Amino acid sequence: MIDHDPAAERAALDWLTLVDRGDAAASWEAAASLFKRAVSEEQWGRALGAAREPLGALVNRRLETARAATELPGAPDGEYVVFQFASAFEHKRAATETVTPMRDTDGAWRVSGYFIR
């Protein structure tokens, strides 16, 4: 694991708390401006529900890797940290959540991407 800004990890974990509650509106509102430009609040609500509802409640989550990056495929250059979490859910024992906070235009870390497999 490499060094990363603890504020980036805090942003990722705080954002995941909203996602775990199923609060699509709050997680969209708390996301990076890049995220909000890419997906409407309504689209995010549908995508989040489709991705997370079948899994059931979060059982546990452990940070596996953190990788700082200045370039990511399909995203503008900037400051990013790609976190991968080993997660377990009520209906899926082993999942990998990838959460990517970025330093937003105002200097704050906010989530710009989320994938689960």
C-alpha positions as CSV (number, residue, x, y, z in Angstrom):
1,M,0.0,0.0,0.0
2,I,1.3,3.4,-0.9
3,D,1.1,6.7,0.9
4,H,-2.0,8.7,0.2
5,D,-3.8,11.7,1.7
6,P,-5.8,10.5,4.7
7,A,-8.5,13.1,3.7
8,A,-9.0,11.1,0.4
9,E,-9.6,7.9,2.4
10,R,-12.0,9.7,4.8
11,A,-13.9,11.1,1.8
12,A,-14.2,7.6,0.3
13,L,-15.4,6.1,3.6
14,D,-17.9,8.9,4.4
15,W,-19.3,8.6,0.9
16,L,-19.6,4.8,1.2
17,T,-21.6,5.3,4.4
18,L,-24.2,7.2,2.3
19,V,-24.2,4.4,-0.3
20,D,-24.5,1.7,2.4
21,R,-27.6,3.5,3.7
22,G,-29.1,3.5,0.1
23,D,-29.1,7.3,0.2
24,A,-28.6,7.9,-3.6
25,A,-29.5,11.6,-3.4
26,A,-27.0,12.4,-0.6
27,S,-24.2,10.3,-2.2
28,W,-24.8,12.1,-5.5
29,E,-24.8,15.5,-3.8
30,A,-21.5,14.6,-2.0
31,A,-19.8,13.3,-5.2
32,A,-17.2,15.2,-7.2
33,S,-18.3,17.7,-9.8
34,L,-16.9,15.4,-12.5
35,F,-19.2,12.6,-11.3
36,K,-22.2,14.9,-11.3
37,R,-21.5,16.1,-14.8
38,A,-21.3,12.5,-16.0
39,V,-24.4,11.1,-14.4
40,S,-27.7,12.8,-13.3
41,E,-29.0,12.3,-9.8
42,E,-31.9,10.2,-11.3
43,Q,-29.5,8.0,-13.3
44,W,-27.3,7.5,-10.2
45,G,-30.3,6.6,-8.1
46,R,-31.2,3.8,-10.6
47,A,-27.7,2.6,-11.1
48,L,-27.0,2.5,-7.3
49,G,-30.2,0.6,-6.6
50,A,-29.5,-1.9,-9.4
51,A,-25.9,-2.5,-8.2
52,R,-26.4,-2.6,-4.4
53,E,-30.0,-3.7,-3.6
54,P,-29.5,-7.4,-4.7
55,L,-26.4,-7.6,-2.5
56,G,-28.3,-6.9,0.7
57,A,-26.7,-5.1,3.7
58,L,-23.0,-4.6,4.1
59,V,-21.4,-7.2,6.5
60,N,-17.9,-5.9,6.5
61,R,-15.4,-3.9,4.4
62,R,-11.6,-3.8,4.5
63,L,-9.2,-1.6,2.6
64,E,-7.0,-3.7,0.4
65,T,-5.1,-1.2,-1.8
66,A,-4.7,2.5,-2.3
67,R,-3.0,3.9,-5.4
68,A,-2.5,7.6,-6.1
69,A,-2.8,8.6,-9.7
70,T,-2.7,11.8,-11.8
71,E,-4.1,10.1,-15.0
72,L,-7.0,7.7,-15.2
73,P,-8.7,6.2,-18.4
74,G,-11.6,8.4,-19.5
75,A,-11.0,11.1,-16.9
76,P,-9.2,14.4,-17.0
77,D,-5.8,14.6,-15.5
78,G,-5.9,15.5,-11.8
79,E,-5.3,14.1,-8.3
80,Y,-6.9,10.8,-7.7
81,V,-6.6,7.9,-5.2
82,V,-8.0,4.6,-6.3
83,F,-9.1,2.5,-3.3
84,Q,-10.0,-1.1,-3.5
85,F,-12.0,-2.6,-0.6
86,A,-12.7,-6.3,0.0
87,S,-16.3,-6.2,1.0
88,A,-18.9,-8.8,2.1
89,F,-22.7,-8.3,1.9
90,E,-25.7,-10.2,3.1
91,H,-26.2,-11.9,-0.3
92,K,-22.6,-11.8,-1.7
93,R,-19.8,-13.0,0.5
94,A,-16.9,-11.6,-1.5
95,A,-17.0,-8.4,-3.6
96,T,-14.5,-5.8,-4.6
97,E,-15.5,-2.2,-4.3
98,T,-13.4,0.4,-6.1
99,V,-13.9,3.9,-4.9
100,T,-12.0,6.8,-6.5
101,P,-11.9,10.1,-4.8
102,M,-10.4,13.1,-6.6
103,R,-9.3,16.5,-5.5
104,D,-12.2,18.6,-6.7
105,T,-12.1,22.1,-8.2
106,D,-12.4,23.6,-4.7
107,G,-9.5,21.5,-3.3
108,A,-11.7,19.0,-1.4
109,W,-11.6,15.3,-1.9
110,R,-14.8,13.9,-3.4
111,V,-15.7,10.6,-4.9
112,S,-15.5,10.6,-8.8
113,G,-16.1,6.9,-9.4
114,Y,-17.5,3.8,-7.9
115,F,-17.5,0.2,-9.2
116,I,-18.4,-3.1,-7.5
117,R,-17.7,-6.6,-8.8
